[in-house]
Amino acid sequence: MNQRQVENAIAELKMDYINLQGDIEKLESTGNDSFVHKAELRLAKLEAELAELNKKRAEFE
């Protein structure tokens, strides 16, 4: 992966993260706890992916 690809992947994951946070808020307001839990697990996965990509980005600097 080159630097541009890493930057693009980070941008995509950030957008996914923001969208998922909004979805969680909506799910919480409707009381769909099982879906909230699944979405929170997905958020944790996105955070881990972002951390890895940020490490890769730091290698380019």
LINHU-V229566 format. One record per run of one state. SS is the DSSP state (@ for helix, = for strand, . for the rest). FROM is the first residue (numbers start at 1). TO is the last residue. If there is no record, write none. Layout:
SS_FROM_TO + SS_FROM_TO
This chain:
._1_2 + @_3_30 + ._31_32 + @_33_60 + ._61_61
